Structure formats: C-alpha cells, structure tokens
Amino acid sequence: MKLVCKELTRSATKLQMNSQESQVRILINVSKQLVLTMLGVGLASAAQAQDYSAQSPANRVALVELYSSEGCNSCPPADQWLSRLGAQARTSQAGAERIVPLALHVDYWDSLGWKDRFGDHRFTVRQQELAAFTNSRVVYTPEIFVGGRELRQWSANKAFDAAAAKIAEQPSPADIAIKLSGTAPRNFDLSAKVKLRQPSKDSHDAYIALYENQLVSKVAAGENGGVTLHHDYVVRRWLGPFALKDGMVQINEKIALDSIGIDVRADRFGIVAFVQNASSGEVLQVARLAVDH
C-alpha cells in the first residue's frame, strides 16, 4: 500500500505540475493574443490618424491638364501618355517639382453611345474657359493645357519638355501648403493655404482636385466599344474657385471617400492644389500631395 500510495502521490504531484504548466501556457497565450490585439488596434488607429503634408517648391510647377473622354477613340493614347508622364515625375524629386498631371473627363461625348463615369460638366466648362482666355472657340479631346495654356504639340517630347522647362525655370510667385489628416479609414480633414509672394492688382483663384490612379473601365459601347481603358490622375472631386483676399486664402474641407464613390481606393488617391490668375487663366503654382505611395 505504501508503494501504491507513493506512486499515487507522485502521480498526483505530476498531475498538479502539469495542470500548473497548462495554466501558465494558457496565460502566456492569452497575454500574447492580448498584446497582438492591442498592437493591431494601435496600428489601425495610427493608420487612421496618419497625417500627410506637401509644400510647393521654390520654382514654378507646370500643371498639365488632359481633357479626355471614354467616348473618344483618339483619347486612349493621350491617357497612356499622361500615365507615363506621371510615373516619370514620381520617380525623381526633380520631376515632382517640375510637373503635376491631371485628367479631367468632359461630358460632351456622352451622347455618342457611352456615358463616361468620370465625366463632369464642370470640366467641360473649365476647358471652354481656358480656351476662351486665348480667344479660341474650339474645344476637343484629347486636349492638353500646360500652365493654363493649350499645347497642341504635346505628343512631341521636345515641345512638351520645352513648355514644362520654361515654367519650371521661373521662381514661384506663390506658396502652397497642403495638409491631410486621417480621421477614419476613409475620412480626412483637408487644409490648404495659398499665398502670393508679391502684391497683385489681378484677381486670383485657388482650386483643389482629388485624383485617383489605377482606374479601369471596360467600355461596352461607343467609339471605344469592346476596349478596356486604363486611367491615372483622374479627377474625382473638384473644389473651387476659392478667391484670394489680400493675396491669400485658407481652405478647410472634409473629404469623405464614400461620398465620391464606394469604389474609390484610399491607397491610390492624391490631392492637387493650384492658384490661377482669374484674368488671364495662367496657372501660377501647383502643389501635389500623393497619398498613393
């Protein structure tokens, strides 16, 4: 019996030790899960609260506006050209401080069998206004404006490079600062400050454009029927004009991506702010804040 009792005691002691070890392992696993959960919450909160900022450089930057439409069969080459242009600018600091591309889709081809989901009548009006500044009564797609001036030879590298370089060689007449603060996964507070460096008798307006990259459309009708189109730098939201007073303006807006479209991706959009001479249409300075790194 003593031997039996001794063995039972040993077994009981072993069971107790195993039970204690199991409890310790459970506590360790629970602690790990708690730490990982807290870390995950912290990372999510950090992502939501992440701030982005951008400042215009000391030189002028050329705003490149492409007026395009999914209902125009001559536009895809221009769309591809703008995508390449933007990609080249993003690969170097010099490029980023030289040009900022935007694609504005007009609505006047929507009656030809395909309604462009990115088309906006305000972009048609802006294209007409830019043309009117140079006494032109004709608008078309694709049409390129650089710094607020039409460039018909945009597909010729030398002509475009010369136009962009001419602008970039000039000192900036204005300073633009953009800040974007994440308040939720798809909600942001936007602030932009635009200030002229020298007093001016002319009127000036500031604009904000939210653009999106990596967009794909499968066109089912119209001139591009059966073609899959790829777009970058497409303006999804347009704010302005904001009139400068005493040479400056402070802009504060709330950006809710769901109000633009449930398909808008938070990881592939950016903000562009620019200031324009309201009398001549010349775009004086541009700043871009790229969230889509």
Residue frames relative to the residue before (quaternion, step in Angstrom):
aa qw qx qy qz dx dy dz
M 1.0000 0.0000 0.0000 0.0000 0.00 0.00 0.00
K 0.6303 0.5394 -0.3499 0.4351 3.54 0.99 -0.76
L 0.6480 0.5097 -0.3244 0.4637 3.50 1.01 -0.86
V 0.6383 0.5257 -0.3211 0.4615 3.52 1.00 -0.85
C 0.6681 0.4979 -0.2992 0.4650 3.51 0.92 -0.95
K 0.6318 0.5336 -0.3342 0.4521 3.55 1.04 -0.78
E 0.6649 0.4945 -0.3003 0.4724 3.54 0.98 -0.87
L 0.6320 0.5252 -0.3277 0.4662 3.56 1.06 -0.79
T 0.6423 0.5237 -0.3187 0.4600 3.53 1.02 -0.84
R 0.6436 0.5144 -0.3159 0.4705 3.53 1.00 -0.87
S 0.6586 0.5116 -0.3086 0.4575 3.56 0.97 -0.91
A 0.6502 0.5134 -0.3140 0.4637 3.54 0.98 -0.88
T 0.6492 0.5131 -0.3152 0.4647 3.54 1.00 -0.88
K 0.6527 0.5181 -0.3065 0.4600 3.58 1.00 -0.87
L 0.6451 0.5180 -0.3146 0.4654 3.55 1.03 -0.87
Q 0.6482 0.5220 -0.3160 0.4555 3.54 1.02 -0.86
M 0.6511 0.5068 -0.3109 0.4719 3.57 1.00 -0.85
N 0.6470 0.5141 -0.3191 0.4640 3.58 0.99 -0.84
S 0.6390 0.5283 -0.3182 0.4598 3.54 1.04 -0.83
Q 0.6579 0.5042 -0.3058 0.4685 3.56 0.97 -0.86
E 0.6456 0.5133 -0.3195 0.4665 3.56 1.01 -0.85
S 0.6356 0.5287 -0.3273 0.4575 3.58 1.01 -0.79
Q 0.6485 0.5177 -0.3143 0.4612 3.54 1.00 -0.87
V 0.6398 0.5224 -0.3205 0.4636 3.57 1.02 -0.83
R 0.6574 0.5065 -0.3127 0.4620 3.56 0.97 -0.91
I 0.6332 0.5293 -0.3271 0.4602 3.57 1.02 -0.82
L 0.6563 0.5112 -0.3068 0.4625 3.56 0.96 -0.91
I 0.6431 0.5187 -0.3202 0.4634 3.56 1.00 -0.83
N 0.6700 0.4982 -0.3015 0.4604 3.59 0.91 -0.91
V 0.6396 0.5164 -0.3203 0.4709 3.56 1.02 -0.85
S 0.6460 0.5203 -0.3145 0.4616 3.57 0.99 -0.87
K 0.6386 0.5236 -0.3266 0.4597 3.57 0.98 -0.84
Q 0.6674 0.5018 -0.3035 0.4590 3.55 0.90 -0.96
L 0.6409 0.5275 -0.3204 0.4564 3.57 1.03 -0.81
V 0.6524 0.5079 -0.3094 0.4699 3.56 0.98 -0.88
L 0.6658 0.5004 -0.3046 0.4621 3.58 0.93 -0.91
T 0.6389 0.5212 -0.3242 0.4638 3.56 1.02 -0.80
M 0.6653 0.4937 -0.2973 0.4746 3.56 0.93 -0.93
L 0.6382 0.5201 -0.3238 0.4662 3.57 1.04 -0.80
G 0.6494 0.5222 -0.3145 0.4547 3.56 0.98 -0.86
V 0.6450 0.5067 -0.3126 0.4790 3.55 0.99 -0.85
G 0.6511 0.5262 -0.3128 0.4487 3.55 1.00 -0.86
L 0.6641 0.4959 -0.3019 0.4711 3.55 0.98 -0.87
A 0.6409 0.5162 -0.3285 0.4636 3.58 0.99 -0.79
S 0.6564 0.5016 -0.3115 0.4696 3.55 0.98 -0.86
A 0.6406 0.5245 -0.3281 0.4548 3.56 1.02 -0.82
A 0.6470 0.5148 -0.3225 0.4609 3.56 1.02 -0.83
Q 0.6615 0.5040 -0.3112 0.4599 3.55 0.99 -0.84
A 0.7497 0.4123 -0.2135 0.4716 3.56 0.99 -0.83
Q 0.3899 0.7525 -0.4647 0.2566 3.58 1.27 0.06
D 0.2385 -0.7689 0.5823 0.1130 3.53 -1.02 0.91
Y 0.1241 -0.7577 0.6374 0.0651 3.54 -1.18 0.72
S 0.0144 0.8012 -0.5982 0.0098 3.57 -1.08 0.64
A 0.0409 -0.7793 0.6253 0.0073 3.54 -1.26 0.55
Q 0.1349 -0.7765 0.6138 0.0456 3.52 -1.18 0.73
S 0.4804 -0.6560 0.4939 0.3082 3.57 -0.97 0.81
P 0.4957 -0.6749 0.4586 0.2974 3.62 -1.07 0.67
A 0.6936 -0.4746 0.3448 0.4180 3.56 -1.33 0.02
N 0.6999 0.4138 -0.2595 0.5212 3.59 1.20 -0.50
R 0.5940 -0.5363 0.4448 0.4020 3.56 -1.27 0.22
V 0.2245 -0.7442 0.6146 0.1344 3.54 -1.20 0.62
A 0.3922 -0.7312 0.5129 0.2202 3.57 -0.95 0.89
L 0.2449 -0.7360 0.6142 0.1449 3.56 -0.79 1.05
V 0.1412 -0.7914 0.5932 0.0439 3.57 -0.67 1.17
E 0.0635 -0.8142 0.5770 -0.0131 3.57 -0.44 1.25
L 0.1223 -0.7698 0.6246 0.0485 3.54 -0.77 1.10
Y 0.1651 -0.7585 0.6239 0.0907 3.56 -0.81 1.04
S 0.0534 0.8304 -0.5324 0.1552 3.50 -0.39 1.35
S 0.0807 -0.7788 0.6174 0.0762 3.55 -1.35 0.05
E 0.4772 -0.6603 0.4994 0.2947 3.55 -1.07 0.73
G 0.6478 0.5188 -0.3189 0.4577 3.58 1.25 -0.24
C 0.6291 0.5131 -0.3137 0.4925 3.57 1.35 0.13
N 0.3189 -0.7956 0.4822 0.1811 3.61 -0.53 1.13
S 0.6345 0.4926 -0.3528 0.4798 3.61 1.23 0.00
C 0.5557 0.6522 -0.3710 0.3581 3.59 1.28 -0.02
P 0.5693 0.6255 -0.4069 0.3449 3.68 0.93 -0.64
P 0.6464 0.4977 -0.3563 0.4555 3.68 0.88 -0.69
A 0.6476 0.5054 -0.3185 0.4729 3.59 1.06 -0.72
D 0.6101 0.5403 -0.3439 0.4665 3.59 1.07 -0.73
Q 0.6687 0.4954 -0.2917 0.4716 3.56 0.95 -0.90
W 0.6209 0.5431 -0.3304 0.4586 3.57 1.04 -0.78
L 0.6689 0.4943 -0.3027 0.4654 3.59 0.93 -0.88
S 0.6229 0.5373 -0.3366 0.4582 3.59 1.04 -0.75
R 0.6619 0.4909 -0.3030 0.4786 3.58 0.95 -0.87
L 0.6311 0.5442 -0.3267 0.4459 3.55 0.99 -0.86
G 0.6823 0.4851 -0.2826 0.4682 3.56 0.90 -0.93
A 0.6406 0.5285 -0.3225 0.4543 3.57 1.01 -0.82
Q 0.6492 0.5100 -0.3112 0.4708 3.58 1.00 -0.80
A 0.6522 0.5177 -0.3162 0.4546 3.57 1.00 -0.81
R 0.6778 0.5126 -0.2948 0.4369 3.58 1.03 -0.76
T 0.6441 0.5563 -0.3288 0.4093 3.59 1.15 -0.46
S 0.7907 0.1930 -0.1233 0.5678 3.59 1.23 -0.17
Q 0.5644 -0.5997 0.4499 0.3454 3.54 -1.15 0.66
A 0.6241 0.5501 -0.3365 0.4412 3.56 1.04 -0.78
G 0.6602 0.5084 -0.3066 0.4601 3.55 1.00 -0.82
A 0.6549 0.5209 -0.3048 0.4549 3.55 1.01 -0.85
E 0.7111 0.4189 -0.2482 0.5072 3.58 1.14 -0.60
R 0.6356 0.5297 -0.3198 0.4617 3.57 1.27 0.23
I 0.8194 0.0120 0.0294 0.5724 3.59 0.90 -0.90
V 0.0865 -0.7381 0.6638 0.0836 3.53 -1.35 0.45
P 0.1969 -0.8170 0.5319 0.1045 3.64 -0.52 1.12
L 0.0020 -0.7600 0.6497 0.0183 3.55 -1.27 0.58
A 0.1921 -0.7514 0.6196 0.1212 3.56 -1.13 0.72
L 0.0671 -0.7958 0.6018 -0.0073 3.55 -0.65 1.18
H 0.2176 -0.8073 0.5407 0.0921 3.56 -0.50 1.21
V 0.2995 -0.7730 0.5416 0.1392 3.54 -0.71 1.16
D 0.4284 -0.7302 0.4823 0.2250 3.56 -1.27 0.30
Y 0.5273 0.6871 -0.4062 0.2912 3.62 1.18 -0.07
W 0.6478 0.4605 -0.3515 0.4947 3.61 1.23 0.10
D 0.4120 0.7497 -0.4511 0.2544 3.61 1.24 0.00
S 0.6500 0.5398 -0.3147 0.4325 3.59 1.19 -0.46
L 0.5978 0.6043 -0.3487 0.3948 3.58 1.28 -0.08
G 0.7711 -0.3786 0.1901 0.4753 3.58 1.15 0.50
W 0.7871 0.1756 -0.1108 0.5808 3.59 1.21 -0.33
K 0.2486 -0.7679 0.5756 0.1309 3.56 -0.74 1.10
D 0.3605 -0.7419 0.5319 0.1916 3.56 -0.62 1.16
R 0.3760 -0.7599 0.4847 0.2151 3.58 -0.55 1.15
F 0.6878 0.4393 -0.2835 0.5035 3.59 1.24 -0.28
G 0.4614 0.7109 -0.4281 0.3138 3.57 1.29 -0.10
D 0.0083 -0.7843 0.6191 -0.0387 3.56 -1.06 0.82
H 0.4771 -0.6945 0.4566 0.2855 3.57 -0.77 1.01
R 0.5772 0.5887 -0.3833 0.4164 3.60 1.11 -0.54
F 0.6445 0.5086 -0.3261 0.4686 3.58 1.10 -0.62
T 0.5858 0.5423 -0.3586 0.4839 3.56 1.16 -0.57
V 0.6599 0.5033 -0.2975 0.4720 3.57 0.95 -0.92
R 0.6575 0.5030 -0.3224 0.4591 3.60 0.92 -0.85
Q 0.6320 0.5270 -0.3363 0.4580 3.58 0.95 -0.81
Q 0.6574 0.5048 -0.3030 0.4702 3.58 0.96 -0.85
E 0.6497 0.5169 -0.3144 0.4603 3.59 1.01 -0.80
L 0.6507 0.5038 -0.3204 0.4691 3.59 0.95 -0.84
A 0.6418 0.5145 -0.3242 0.4672 3.58 0.99 -0.79
A 0.6592 0.5314 -0.3084 0.4335 3.58 0.97 -0.87
F 0.5816 0.5926 -0.3775 0.4100 3.60 1.10 -0.59
T 0.7468 0.3190 -0.1919 0.5510 3.58 1.16 -0.56
N 0.5500 -0.6649 0.3585 0.3562 3.56 1.26 0.59
S 0.4519 0.6545 -0.4778 0.3730 3.57 1.07 0.70
R 0.2490 -0.7819 0.5577 0.1251 3.56 -0.98 0.87
V 0.6517 0.5181 -0.2946 0.4692 3.55 1.30 -0.03
V 0.0139 -0.7543 0.6561 0.0179 3.55 -1.03 0.87
Y 0.0065 0.7988 -0.5988 0.0568 3.56 -1.09 0.66
T 0.2705 -0.7280 0.5937 0.2106 3.54 -1.31 0.07
P 0.5620 -0.2680 -0.7824 0.0128 1.47 -1.87 1.63
E 0.0843 -0.7772 0.6222 0.0421 3.55 -1.07 0.77
I 0.2016 -0.7912 0.5734 0.0674 3.54 -0.98 0.97
F 0.0684 -0.7508 0.6554 0.0451 3.52 -1.10 0.86
V 0.1172 -0.7746 0.6197 0.0463 3.56 -0.96 0.92
G 0.8342 -0.0033 -0.0422 0.5499 3.56 -0.52 1.17
G 0.6926 -0.4712 0.2708 0.4743 3.57 1.20 0.50
R 0.6755 0.4473 -0.2848 0.5124 3.58 1.30 0.10
E 0.5112 -0.6625 0.4532 0.3072 3.57 -0.93 0.91
L 0.0801 -0.7641 0.6387 0.0425 3.55 -1.10 0.81
R 0.2156 -0.8214 0.5174 0.1057 3.57 -0.17 1.27
Q 0.7175 0.4186 -0.2459 0.4994 3.59 1.10 -0.62
W 0.1689 0.8441 -0.4962 0.1128 3.58 1.08 0.68
S 0.6613 0.5247 -0.3177 0.4319 3.60 1.05 -0.69
A 0.6030 0.5071 -0.3601 0.4996 3.58 1.27 -0.22
N 0.4543 -0.7339 0.4310 0.2632 3.56 -0.45 1.21
K 0.6546 0.5286 -0.3249 0.4318 3.58 0.92 -0.86
A 0.6634 0.5076 -0.3057 0.4569 3.58 0.94 -0.87
F 0.6791 0.4757 -0.2994 0.4722 3.57 0.91 -0.87
D 0.6536 0.5211 -0.3173 0.4479 3.58 0.89 -0.93
A 0.6488 0.5203 -0.3172 0.4559 3.57 0.99 -0.81
A 0.6647 0.5031 -0.3037 0.4613 3.58 0.96 -0.87
A 0.6793 0.4805 -0.2874 0.4744 3.58 0.94 -0.89
A 0.6556 0.5196 -0.3109 0.4512 3.59 0.99 -0.85
K 0.6180 0.5576 -0.3415 0.4365 3.57 1.02 -0.78
I 0.6702 0.4752 -0.2910 0.4903 3.57 1.04 -0.78
A 0.6943 0.5018 -0.2823 0.4319 3.58 0.86 -0.98
E 0.6086 0.5667 -0.3518 0.4299 3.60 1.18 -0.45
Q 0.6487 0.5395 -0.3124 0.4366 3.58 1.19 -0.43
P 0.4971 -0.6308 0.4908 0.3378 3.60 -1.07 0.63
S 0.5499 -0.6405 0.4250 0.3266 3.54 -1.06 0.71
P 0.3074 -0.7552 0.5474 0.1883 3.61 -0.90 0.88
A 0.7787 0.2230 -0.1256 0.5729 3.59 1.30 -0.05
D 0.2828 -0.7274 0.5984 0.1812 3.53 -1.29 0.46
I 0.0675 -0.7898 0.6096 0.0059 3.55 -0.98 0.92
A 0.0396 -0.7808 0.6236 -0.0023 3.56 -0.90 0.98
I 0.0931 -0.7913 0.6040 0.0178 3.57 -0.89 1.00
K 0.0013 0.7757 -0.6311 0.0017 3.55 -1.08 0.78
L 0.0728 -0.7834 0.6172 0.0034 3.54 -0.98 0.95
S 0.0707 -0.8050 0.5890 -0.0014 3.57 -0.72 1.10
G 0.3484 -0.7453 0.5315 0.2018 3.56 -0.80 1.02
T 0.1399 -0.7981 0.5834 0.0564 3.57 -0.76 1.06
A 0.7542 0.0029 0.0012 0.6566 3.56 1.35 -0.31
P 0.7286 -0.4425 0.2624 0.4522 3.62 -1.18 0.29
R 0.8168 0.1694 -0.0799 0.5457 3.62 1.00 -0.70
N 0.6360 0.4881 -0.3345 0.4954 3.57 1.22 0.45
F 0.0299 -0.8109 0.5832 -0.0379 3.55 -0.96 0.93
D 0.2983 -0.6813 0.6300 0.2234 3.51 -1.32 0.47
L 0.1335 -0.8031 0.5797 0.0344 3.55 -0.74 1.11
S 0.0306 0.7661 -0.6419 0.0094 3.54 -1.03 0.84
A 0.0069 0.7846 -0.6190 0.0341 3.55 -1.03 0.85
K 0.1140 -0.7804 0.6131 0.0464 3.53 -0.98 0.90
V 0.0682 -0.7865 0.6138 -0.0053 3.54 -0.84 1.06
K 0.0643 0.8089 -0.5769 0.0934 3.55 -0.77 1.06
L 0.3825 -0.7068 0.5496 0.2281 3.56 -0.88 0.98
R 0.4579 -0.6991 0.4778 0.2708 3.56 -1.05 0.74
Q 0.7789 0.1837 -0.0987 0.5915 3.55 1.19 -0.56
P 0.5655 -0.5836 0.4446 0.3767 3.62 -1.09 0.60
S 0.0495 -0.7976 0.6011 -0.0001 3.56 -1.10 0.72
K 0.4281 -0.6944 0.5198 0.2536 3.54 -1.11 0.74
D 0.5904 0.5824 -0.3610 0.4265 3.58 1.25 -0.38
S 0.4719 -0.6306 0.5302 0.3138 3.53 -1.30 0.38
H 0.0919 -0.7959 0.5977 0.0291 3.55 -1.07 0.75
D 0.1585 -0.7789 0.6029 0.0677 3.54 -1.14 0.75
A 0.2507 -0.7394 0.6054 0.1549 3.53 -1.20 0.65
Y 0.1251 -0.7818 0.6090 0.0475 3.54 -1.17 0.69
I 0.1817 -0.7448 0.6313 0.1170 3.53 -1.29 0.53
A 0.0308 -0.7863 0.6170 0.0075 3.58 -0.95 0.90
L 0.1842 -0.7385 0.6374 0.1201 3.55 -0.98 0.89
Y 0.0823 -0.8173 0.5701 0.0108 3.57 -0.64 1.14
E 0.1943 -0.7662 0.6000 0.1234 3.54 -1.29 0.37
N 0.2897 -0.7601 0.5651 0.1377 3.55 -1.14 0.79
Q 0.8148 0.3248 -0.2114 0.4311 3.53 -1.44 0.07
L 0.3311 0.7403 -0.5096 0.2876 3.55 0.94 0.93
V 0.1126 -0.7955 0.5949 0.0255 3.57 -1.02 0.85
S 0.0282 -0.7858 0.6178 -0.0037 3.57 -0.95 0.92
K 0.2130 -0.7404 0.6241 0.1300 3.55 -0.96 0.91
V 0.2092 -0.8203 0.5255 0.0843 3.54 -0.15 1.33
A 0.2279 -0.8238 0.5122 0.0841 3.56 -0.70 1.11
A 0.8015 0.1388 -0.0627 0.5783 3.60 1.21 -0.32
G 0.6715 0.5048 -0.3599 0.4058 3.55 -1.31 0.03
E 0.7949 -0.3303 0.2213 0.4582 3.56 -1.31 -0.23
N 0.7434 0.3506 -0.2073 0.5305 3.60 1.14 -0.59
G 0.2311 0.8125 -0.5064 0.1735 3.59 1.20 0.45
G 0.8040 0.2442 -0.2077 0.5007 3.57 -0.85 1.02
V 0.6278 0.5317 -0.3261 0.4656 3.57 1.31 -0.06
T 0.2911 -0.7197 0.6013 0.1891 3.56 -1.11 0.74
L 0.1687 -0.8150 0.5524 0.0468 3.56 -0.60 1.19
H 0.1863 -0.7651 0.6100 0.0882 3.53 -1.13 0.80
H 0.0596 -0.8225 0.5652 -0.0224 3.56 -0.83 1.04
D 0.0528 -0.7524 0.6542 0.0561 3.53 -1.28 0.58
Y 0.8272 0.2408 -0.1913 0.4702 3.54 -1.33 0.47
V 0.3077 0.7615 -0.5063 0.2628 3.56 1.15 0.68
V 0.3867 -0.7240 0.5218 0.2323 3.58 -0.75 1.04
R 0.1490 -0.8075 0.5690 0.0445 3.56 -0.70 1.18
R 0.7870 0.0693 -0.0633 0.6098 3.56 1.22 -0.40
W 0.1356 -0.7965 0.5891 0.0135 3.55 -0.94 0.99
L 0.0386 -0.8058 0.5904 -0.0230 3.57 -0.73 1.10
G 0.6423 0.5023 -0.3895 0.4282 3.56 -0.91 0.89
P 0.5204 -0.0031 -0.8106 -0.2684 1.44 -2.50 0.00
F 0.2392 -0.7102 0.6444 0.1522 3.51 -1.32 0.63
A 0.3192 -0.7845 0.5019 0.1753 3.56 -0.40 1.21
L 0.3882 -0.6976 0.5520 0.2407 3.56 -0.98 0.89
K 0.1163 -0.7729 0.6215 0.0526 3.55 -1.03 0.83
D 0.8180 -0.0047 -0.0684 0.5711 3.55 -0.71 1.14
G 0.7257 -0.4871 0.2357 0.4248 3.54 1.00 0.87
M 0.7838 0.2602 -0.1745 0.5362 3.61 1.14 0.22
V 0.0374 -0.7699 0.6353 0.0475 3.52 -1.35 0.27
Q 0.2070 -0.7439 0.6244 0.1182 3.55 -1.13 0.78
I 0.1159 -0.8061 0.5800 0.0195 3.56 -0.70 1.13
N 0.0033 0.7818 -0.6227 0.0315 3.57 -0.89 0.99
E 0.0946 0.8010 -0.5788 0.1202 3.55 -0.64 1.14
K 0.3311 -0.6955 0.5952 0.2288 3.54 -1.28 0.47
I 0.1752 -0.7904 0.5833 0.0660 3.54 -0.83 1.04
A 0.0112 -0.7739 0.6324 -0.0328 3.57 -0.66 1.16
L 0.3717 -0.7713 0.4688 0.2170 3.56 -0.33 1.24
D 0.6211 0.5592 -0.3494 0.4236 3.60 1.05 -0.68
S 0.6338 0.5275 -0.3379 0.4537 3.58 1.14 -0.54
I 0.6332 0.5027 -0.3226 0.4922 3.57 1.26 -0.37
G 0.7074 -0.3502 0.2553 0.5583 3.54 1.03 -0.85
I 0.4959 -0.6795 0.4465 0.3049 3.56 -0.90 0.88
D 0.6377 0.5361 -0.3215 0.4501 3.56 1.27 -0.33
V 0.4891 0.6692 -0.4386 0.3473 3.60 1.25 -0.18
R 0.2723 -0.7788 0.5497 0.1306 3.56 -0.79 1.06
A 0.4494 -0.7159 0.4726 0.2494 3.55 -0.83 1.04
D 0.7102 0.4604 -0.2619 0.4637 3.59 1.19 -0.44
R 0.7481 0.3614 -0.2374 0.5033 3.60 1.16 0.26
F 0.5782 0.5635 -0.4049 0.4291 3.57 1.04 0.69
G 0.1141 -0.7788 0.6129 0.0697 3.53 -1.33 0.25
I 0.3724 -0.7085 0.5610 0.2113 3.52 -1.36 0.27
V 0.0828 -0.7655 0.6368 0.0407 3.56 -1.04 0.87
A 0.0514 -0.7649 0.6416 0.0233 3.55 -1.00 0.90
F 0.0730 0.8023 -0.5902 0.0519 3.58 -0.95 0.82
V 0.2841 -0.7342 0.5933 0.1680 3.52 -1.29 0.46
Q 0.1150 -0.8120 0.5721 -0.0092 3.53 -0.94 1.01
N 0.4564 -0.6371 0.5456 0.2969 3.54 -1.13 0.74
A 0.3659 -0.7745 0.4766 0.1978 3.58 -0.50 1.20
S 0.6549 0.5221 -0.3114 0.4488 3.59 1.21 -0.40
S 0.7963 0.2907 -0.1336 0.5134 3.58 1.01 -0.83
G 0.4439 -0.6977 0.4528 0.3334 3.59 1.19 -0.46
E 0.4733 0.6815 -0.4404 0.3429 3.58 1.26 -0.07
V 0.3161 -0.7280 0.5800 0.1836 3.56 -0.94 0.95
L 0.2884 -0.8220 0.4743 0.1273 3.55 -0.39 1.29
Q 0.8056 -0.1007 0.0987 0.5754 3.58 0.93 -0.83
V 0.1515 -0.7791 0.6071 0.0388 3.52 -1.25 0.67
A 0.0346 -0.7549 0.6528 0.0530 3.54 -1.23 0.57
R 0.1246 -0.7938 0.5921 0.0617 3.54 -1.06 0.76
L 0.1445 -0.7505 0.6405 0.0754 3.52 -1.06 0.88
A 0.1323 -0.8212 0.5538 0.0381 3.57 -0.38 1.24
V 0.1976 -0.7790 0.5882 0.0903 3.57 -0.55 1.20
D 0.6631 0.5541 -0.2720 0.4234 3.56 1.21 -0.63
H 0.1554 0.8060 -0.5567 0.1277 3.60 0.77 0.95
